Amino acid sequence: MSHGYITHHDGYSLEAAFYAGRRRSRRRGQAVQEPYRATSFSELRFDKIIAPENLLSIWKQLKRSGGKGPGVDGKTYDDYSIAEAAQLLRETSEAIRLQRYRPQPTRLVRIPKGDGRGWRELRLPTVIDRTVAKAVELAISQPCDALLGEHVYGFRPRRGVMDMLVATEYDMRRTGAWTIVQDDIRDAFPSAGLDQVMEAFRAHLGHGTLTGLIERALRGPNGQHTQGLDQGNPLAPLALNLLLHEALDRQNADQHNPPLRYADNLVATGRGVTEGRSNIQQLEEQLQPIGMALKHQDQPADLNQPNSRATVLGYEVKRGPGGMELHVPEGAWRDLCLGLEETHERDNPIEAAHNMVRGWANHYGAAFESEDARVSALRRITRIAAEADLPRTTSQRDRLMHALEGSRNQWDRKRQRCFSHRGDVS
């Protein structure tokens, strides 16, 4: 089971970083031009998406907050002055307008998944191609997001891991179905068929110039790429969500107890193990027409049974007196150890380590309900950091305790808001 929900290398984390950079610019008093975003499919304007000033605005934000890795040309954002970038983006805009634009090949980057579970392969476009793809993604993200149902999480604003965990608990309490089974789609990004992906886009965007630009961005420089969404392409997360919306979400939307989906991670519940297995089997049958399959790595867990636990989105969950309880699996602690060891290879190991630890605390802090539990967690984090030869400072310990407490408070608020908005359940 993957515990990689805090070290995302996907478009959703890029989106979060993008807007974090924009907020920082506002705090510094800099003028920030808003990237073009449509609120509906009917108001999409292709000329606004590819306008040089829109591309330059996005390029500046990605330079501040996006991935720093170079593309196949070896160029990073720092290799261009603003004037040079503006000129390149004017030329790119004109090439798109004349339908002469073709993205360059991507650069393969392999990132360890942690705990010896292999590698995640990213294919990084050049910074110019990244800017074009991000411009399209921002323009269409809101109308595409409006298509997705309330049981879909991941790669969506304000619908993260904690939100899906709350929804999982709510659904189990509402239906009394306390048997839970989670499964992942095997190699979801690499196995996505681009013909089906483009069918999903055309169903909502038609066959115009915007759809043509999306197809060029996804199919690569020669236009012959037929399978796989390149992780590292800002359009890939949205494309996967749209594909799975058509294949899974729409078919299950009217169910009394529909499955929940976080990107390529599926959670189904049932009244007993047999029903849980049946529900997850139905999802696999729905995936077959688009050439996808499940990993079959987790067995159904009946949380009504004493000491029964299930793994959901990197957490271990169990049923307690007050509802669903969150626990940190040992694999998450091992991932933190391995991640901190790898920070020594970064350009700024101390900063990378601090960011990793804070990210871990922000994610898993919800599992530490009491002050004593948070103090114990802080001691273990501090010990892991010391074993990785990282310096300890009082300010960092204070920040970590604040992150752990803030995460738990956020969990409590989200539960309270969900139950009061939808109606309390026993």
Disulfide bonds with the S-S distance in Angstrom:
none
